[in-house]
C-alpha cells in the first residue's frame, strides 16, 4: 500500500502516476494556471476575507472562554 501523498513510477515507463492527494491536486492546478496565464483557483486574495473572519471568530471565542 502506498502513502496517499506518494507518486509511483510505473515499471518500464518514463512517466509518474500521480496520486489523488488533495494537496498534490491543488499544486497541479496552481502550476497549470500559471502556465495558462490565468488566476489559480486557490488564489490567496480570494481566501483572505474568509481567513480574516475565521480569525475574528476565533478571537471572540477565546475571549469568552477566559474569565
Secondary structure, 3 states (H helix, E strand, C coil): CCCCCCCEECCCCCCEECCCCHHHHHHHHHHHHHHHCCCCCCCHHHHHHHHHHHHHHHHHHHHHHCC
